Amino acid sequence: MARFTLPRDIYFGNDAIEELRNLKGYKKAFVVTGGHSMQKFGFLDKLEDVLKKAGLEVQLFTGVEPDPSVETVYKGAEAMRAFQPDVIVSIGGGSPIDAAKAMWVFYEYPEKKFDDIKDPFSLPKLRQKAIFVAVPSTSGTATEVTAFSVITDYSTKVKYPLADFEITPDIAVLDYALAQTMPAKLTAHTGMDALTHAIEAYVAVARSPFSDPLAIKAIQWVFDNLADSYNGNKKARERMHVAQCLAGMAFSNALLGICHSLAHKIGAQFELPHGLCNAILLPYVIKYNSVVSMKDYAEIARSLGLPGGTDKQLTHSLIEAVKALNARVGILPTLRENGVTDELFNAHIDFIAEQAQLDPCTGANPRGTTPGELKKVLQCALDGSPLNF
Ligand code: FE
């Protein structure tokens, strides 16, 4: 039996935050956010105001760092236990929302530790104490609708990718005003992350007739809107906020593939942003997977109106279209051009390939891999050489 899980409600549009005024029957809201941007742009005040109007007592937890740590999560969970909220609201980029998801688990189950919940789908039943609301400010990770959260243990350098439908939020709020505040570079990186989510979901092993249409629509909207969004077009930014969410609904259920496995490892090793890593790798991953997924890639290309009479030509067109989109949003196409020296690359490539082989996303990739094959993909991403098999 297969399962398809999404939040109960998705509020979207201008001033969608206002919808939280209708939260009825709750007493206390615990609000989790990151640095200063939500405060600076006035969204935190607005959220607090709306929650108070709904009759809720509000407590803030601010300062969740990028790539949130185990310590921050435990600290937040402790603050939740002291305050006893029945609503958890996370607002900001992927990091505070991911952190709040993990805090939620340890709030409801104080006796648990990360090691107890690190296996996919091993979480105990949540919502015994609180429901979860997510308000994203970036257009990429889609953590507001996914079953995932990534927390880092900096002492051991281990990343815990939590995966369970228990942490799929109850309410996602896509307020278009928040998406207008992203700097251009962040818009480019997060947008290419969203495109990668959708393309990987469309060929992943757990894809379904429920995830496919979401992935296709997301891909179409990213191609139609990312460049304009990058250039600050308001309408395009709104559409990207929706498109990344559609992609999230698809990949939360269909899972991802080796583009993400490799991006996770090169991002950590070379300190490059997640979306940038995906953007560089995606053309080569499509080529690699085309041995088994050419029909599906051709389908994507057809839905985009790309040229080609055969599946092979259409797949080639899709690869070229991804590269062209990268160029339009200022992304340099190779690791080398993004500051990774040959020396650094050669020192880490074996480790990266071995670790990527073990990444949970690898199991969902349509084509099987070996560390040796992953190394070939990485080599192409380093210098832009063509991938041949
Ligand atoms: Fe991603």
Residues whose N, C-alpha, C, O or C-beta is under 5 A from the ligand:
A	BS01	FE	D193
